[in-house]
Amino acid sequence: MLILLGIRLWIKKVLDIEKDNKKIETTLEIMNQSYTELQEQIDAARKYRHDIPKHLHIMEEVVLGLSDGKYCDDKLLNAIAHMKVEKCLEKNIDLKITFSMSEKNISTKLPIQEIDFNGLVQNLLDNAIEECCRIPESSERKIIWTIDQISEGIKIWVANSCNNTENIDFVTGKEDKKSHGWGVKIIKETVAATGGRIDYIKAGTNQIHVEVFMPFAKL
């Protein structure tokens, strides 16, 4: 009898431990899920905080309509183009722009919001401008920006001068990498959200090409 009682007590203890372990495991899973969700919220907040000044500035440009119809029929892209041309003039950068589109609001054809498209395009150009600004003003500072509409979607191409492609890691060129990697991160996340692709190409020793393809949303 004592042996049977001992076995029962041992089995009960084992079952209690297993039950407690399941509770602990469930608690850890909930904590991990909460942490992941919190981290995603923090990342989203950082992402939009990074682009808030860009969005506000572009809204002003669209309202003023200073470059309506100058580069294409898309008001958002016209506003971005006008803003970046002005910035490049200040920085002694030669910016060449070529748009080939039939849509008046190309972002509405894509599977992302207009605000995300705005952030993508501006970050692509701001990265190119920053890289050009690392080149002495006595040397050539040049950016070529093209957008082509094809039947499947749009192609964005940005080529810019740089000091030395060997020093480019396509993450961030700034010293504070922890704080300043958001431009590239936003670009990659936005392109991925469309199901598109992005390629960073080192052309020789002093030029970078960024090629983006984003498909149109399926009807």
C-alpha positions as CSV (number, residue, x, y, z in Angstrom):
1,M,0.0,0.0,0.0
2,L,2.8,2.4,0.9
3,I,4.5,1.7,-2.4
4,L,1.3,2.4,-4.4
5,L,0.7,5.6,-2.4
6,G,4.2,6.6,-3.1
7,I,3.8,6.0,-6.9
8,R,0.5,7.9,-6.9
9,L,2.1,10.9,-5.2
10,W,5.0,10.7,-7.6
11,I,2.7,10.6,-10.6
12,K,0.7,13.5,-9.2
13,K,3.9,15.6,-8.7
14,V,5.0,14.8,-12.3
15,L,1.6,15.9,-13.6
16,D,1.6,19.0,-11.5
17,I,5.1,19.9,-12.8
18,E,4.0,19.3,-16.4
19,K,0.9,21.5,-15.8
20,D,3.0,24.2,-14.4
21,N,5.5,24.0,-17.3
22,K,2.6,24.3,-19.7
23,K,1.4,27.4,-17.9
24,I,5.0,28.9,-18.0
25,E,5.3,28.0,-21.7
26,T,1.9,29.7,-22.4
27,T,3.0,32.8,-20.4
28,L,6.3,33.0,-22.3
29,E,4.5,32.7,-25.6
30,I,2.1,35.5,-24.7
31,M,5.1,37.6,-23.5
32,N,7.0,36.9,-26.7
33,Q,4.0,37.8,-28.8
34,S,3.4,41.0,-26.9
35,Y,7.1,42.0,-27.2
36,T,7.0,41.3,-31.0
37,E,3.9,43.4,-31.4
38,L,5.4,46.2,-29.3
39,Q,8.6,46.1,-31.4
40,E,6.5,46.3,-34.6
41,Q,4.7,49.4,-33.2
42,I,8.0,51.0,-32.2
43,D,9.4,50.3,-35.7
44,A,6.3,51.7,-37.4
45,A,6.5,54.9,-35.2
46,R,10.1,55.4,-36.1
47,K,9.4,54.8,-39.7
48,Y,6.7,57.5,-39.9
49,R,8.6,59.9,-37.7
50,H,11.5,59.6,-40.1
51,D,9.2,60.6,-43.0
52,I,6.9,63.1,-41.4
53,P,8.9,66.2,-42.5
54,K,9.0,64.9,-46.0
55,H,5.2,64.3,-46.1
56,L,4.5,67.8,-44.7
57,H,6.8,69.4,-47.2
58,I,5.3,67.6,-50.2
59,M,1.8,68.5,-49.1
60,E,2.8,72.2,-49.3
61,E,4.3,71.7,-52.7
62,V,1.1,69.9,-54.0
63,V,-1.1,72.7,-52.6
64,L,1.0,75.4,-54.2
65,G,1.1,73.5,-57.5
66,L,4.4,75.2,-58.5
67,S,5.3,72.5,-61.0
68,D,2.0,71.2,-62.2
69,G,2.4,69.5,-65.6
70,K,6.1,70.4,-65.8
71,Y,7.5,66.8,-65.5
72,C,4.4,64.7,-65.9
73,D,0.6,64.7,-65.2
74,D,1.0,63.2,-61.7
75,K,0.8,66.0,-59.1
76,L,2.6,64.1,-56.4
77,L,5.6,63.3,-58.6
78,N,5.6,66.8,-60.0
79,A,5.8,68.2,-56.5
80,I,8.6,65.8,-55.5
81,A,10.5,66.6,-58.6
82,H,10.2,70.4,-58.0
83,M,11.3,70.0,-54.4
84,K,14.3,67.8,-55.2
85,V,15.4,70.0,-58.2
86,E,15.5,73.0,-55.8
87,K,17.5,71.0,-53.2
88,C,20.0,69.8,-55.8
89,L,20.5,73.4,-57.1
90,E,21.4,74.4,-53.5
91,K,23.9,71.5,-53.3
92,N,25.4,72.1,-56.8
93,I,24.0,68.7,-58.0
94,D,22.9,68.2,-61.6
95,L,19.6,66.3,-61.5
96,K,18.1,64.9,-64.7
97,I,14.5,63.8,-64.6
98,T,12.6,61.7,-67.2
99,F,9.1,60.4,-66.6
100,S,7.2,58.2,-69.1
101,M,3.7,57.6,-67.7
102,S,0.2,57.7,-68.9
103,E,-1.4,57.8,-65.4
104,K,-2.3,61.1,-63.7
105,N,-2.0,59.4,-60.2
106,I,0.3,56.5,-60.6
107,S,0.4,55.6,-56.9
108,T,-3.3,54.7,-56.9
109,K,-2.5,51.8,-59.3
110,L,0.0,50.3,-56.8
111,P,-0.9,48.0,-53.8
112,I,0.4,50.6,-51.3
113,Q,-0.9,53.9,-49.9
114,E,0.1,57.2,-51.5
115,I,2.0,58.2,-48.3
116,D,4.2,55.1,-48.6
117,F,4.9,55.7,-52.3
118,N,5.8,59.3,-51.4
119,G,8.2,58.1,-48.7
120,L,9.8,55.6,-51.0
121,V,10.5,58.0,-53.8
122,Q,11.8,60.8,-51.5
123,N,14.0,58.4,-49.6
124,L,15.5,57.1,-52.9
125,L,16.4,60.6,-54.0
126,D,17.5,61.8,-50.5
127,N,20.0,58.9,-50.3
128,A,21.3,59.9,-53.8
129,I,21.6,63.5,-52.8
130,E,23.4,62.6,-49.5
131,E,25.9,60.5,-51.5
132,C,26.6,63.3,-53.9
133,C,27.2,65.7,-51.1
134,R,30.1,63.5,-49.9
135,I,31.9,64.4,-53.2
136,P,33.9,67.6,-53.3
137,E,32.0,70.4,-55.2
138,S,34.9,70.6,-57.6
139,S,34.0,67.1,-58.9
140,E,30.9,66.1,-60.8
141,R,27.8,65.7,-58.8
142,K,25.1,64.1,-60.8
143,I,21.8,62.3,-60.4
144,I,19.6,60.7,-63.1
145,W,16.0,59.9,-62.1
146,T,13.7,58.0,-64.4
147,I,10.2,56.5,-64.0
148,D,8.7,54.3,-66.7
149,Q,5.2,52.9,-66.8
150,I,4.9,49.4,-68.3
151,S,1.9,47.1,-68.6
152,E,2.8,45.2,-65.4
153,G,3.8,48.1,-63.2
154,I,6.3,50.9,-62.9
155,K,10.1,51.0,-63.0
156,I,12.1,53.6,-61.0
157,W,15.7,54.1,-61.7
158,V,18.0,56.4,-59.7
159,A,21.7,56.7,-60.6
160,N,24.0,59.0,-58.7
161,S,27.7,59.9,-58.4
162,C,29.6,58.8,-55.3
163,N,33.1,59.0,-53.9
164,N,34.0,55.3,-53.9
165,T,31.6,52.4,-54.3
166,E,33.9,50.2,-52.2
167,N,32.8,52.2,-49.1
168,I,29.1,51.7,-49.9
169,D,27.2,49.0,-47.9
170,F,23.7,50.0,-49.0
171,V,22.6,50.2,-45.4
172,T,23.5,53.7,-44.3
173,G,26.6,55.9,-44.9
174,K,26.1,57.9,-41.7
175,E,28.1,57.4,-38.5
176,D,25.1,56.8,-36.3
177,K,23.9,53.6,-38.1
178,K,21.4,52.8,-35.3
179,S,19.5,56.0,-35.8
180,H,20.0,56.7,-39.5
181,G,19.3,53.4,-41.3
182,W,15.6,54.1,-41.6
183,G,15.7,55.6,-45.2
184,V,17.0,52.3,-46.7
185,K,14.9,50.2,-44.4
186,I,11.7,52.1,-45.5
187,I,12.6,51.7,-49.2
188,K,13.1,47.9,-48.9
189,E,10.0,47.4,-46.8
190,T,7.8,49.4,-49.1
191,V,9.1,47.6,-52.2
192,A,8.6,44.2,-50.5
193,A,5.0,45.2,-49.6
194,T,4.2,45.6,-53.3
195,G,5.6,42.2,-54.2
196,G,8.2,44.1,-56.3
197,R,12.0,44.0,-56.3
198,I,14.9,46.4,-55.7
199,D,18.5,46.1,-57.0
200,Y,21.5,48.1,-55.8
201,I,24.2,48.1,-58.4
202,K,27.8,49.5,-58.1
203,A,28.6,50.9,-61.5
204,G,32.4,51.2,-61.6
205,T,34.1,53.0,-58.8
206,N,32.1,56.2,-58.6
207,Q,28.5,55.5,-59.5
208,I,25.5,53.8,-57.9
209,H,22.4,52.6,-59.6
210,V,19.2,51.7,-57.8
211,E,16.5,49.9,-59.8
212,V,13.0,49.4,-58.5
213,F,10.1,47.5,-60.0
214,M,6.6,47.6,-58.4
215,P,3.7,45.7,-59.9
216,F,0.3,47.2,-60.2
217,A,-2.4,46.0,-57.8
218,K,-4.5,43.2,-59.1
219,L,-8.1,44.1,-59.8
